Amino acid sequence: MLSLYRGTPNHGEWIVVCLEGAWPKLVGDRLAEICRPVAFHNSELEVEILDPDWEDAVRSIQPELLKKLRTATAGKVAVLSLKTPQIPRISQTNSVNL
């Protein structure tokens, strides 16, 4: 299935969609609740960590996760990058004294 759109502009999107469908089986239910595949470009899969509190834990298993993904995609995923959503910080200088 992963080769269906090979060589087309939609190939990366297709790989992400295929991985999304199999994600809980590939990484386990708990990890599937914490992170998800979001983009694929030039053999690099980008995975978003949905809860920043889990970033260190997910990064600690990144090599094992990459190995599973390489196997599941017949080597299509060669690089795994992890990202967390940016949370806006509240400036201390804009606080209101009551």
N, C-alpha and C positions, 0 to 999 in steps of 0.2 A: 504493500500500500504506500509506503513512504516514497517509492520511486514514481508514483503516478504523475506528479507535476515536475519531475526533474527537468532542469533546463528552462523552466518557465519563470516568469516573475513571481508566480504564486507558490513556488516550491517551499520557501521558508514558512509561509503561512500554513501550508498543508502539513508540514512537519509539526508545527506547534499544535494544530488541531488534532492530529493523530496522538500526540503525546498527552494533550489534555484529556482525551477520552480514556487513555490507559493510565493516567497519572496515579490514582489511588493504588492500582495494582502494582505499578512500578516502584513507587516510593513508600507505600503504606498509607493507611487512612489518616493517621495522625499527622504525618509530614505533609500529606496532600492538603490538609486544612491550614497549614502554615505557609506553604509556598506553592508557586504555580509557574509553568512555562509561559513566557510572554512574547519571545521573539527568537528567530533563528536566522543567522546571516553567516555565510562562508564557514560552515561547520561549527559555529559558536552558538550555543543555546544560552539564552538569557532567562534566568529564573528570578522572579520577584519574591522576596520574603515579605509576607503580608504583615507580620507583627515584628517590629524592630527588636523586641525583647528576645526573640528567638534567633537573631542574626548570628551570634557566636556559636550556638549549638548547630545550626545548619552549616556554617562554614567549617566546623570541625569534622563534619562527615562529607564534605565536598568531594574528596577523592573516591569514596565508596559510591556516592551518588553518580559521579561521572562514569564510573565503571559500569554501573547498571544501565545508564543511558546509552553508552557506547554499544553495549550488548543488544539492547532493545532496538537500536536504530541501525544495526549492522555497520557500526563505525561512522555513521553520518555525523553524530555529535562527537567532536574531538576536543572541544573547549567548553567549559561550563563557567559562566559568569553569574554571580549572585548580586542582586541589588535590593535595596530597601527603599520604600517610599520616603520621600523627604517630608519631614514634619516641620511646619513653620514654628520658629521659636518666638516666644513673647519677649519683647524688649523690656528690660527693667526700667529704662528711662521714660517709658510711656505709661507707667503705673499711676493710678489715681489714688490720692490720699483722702480717706473719708474721715 
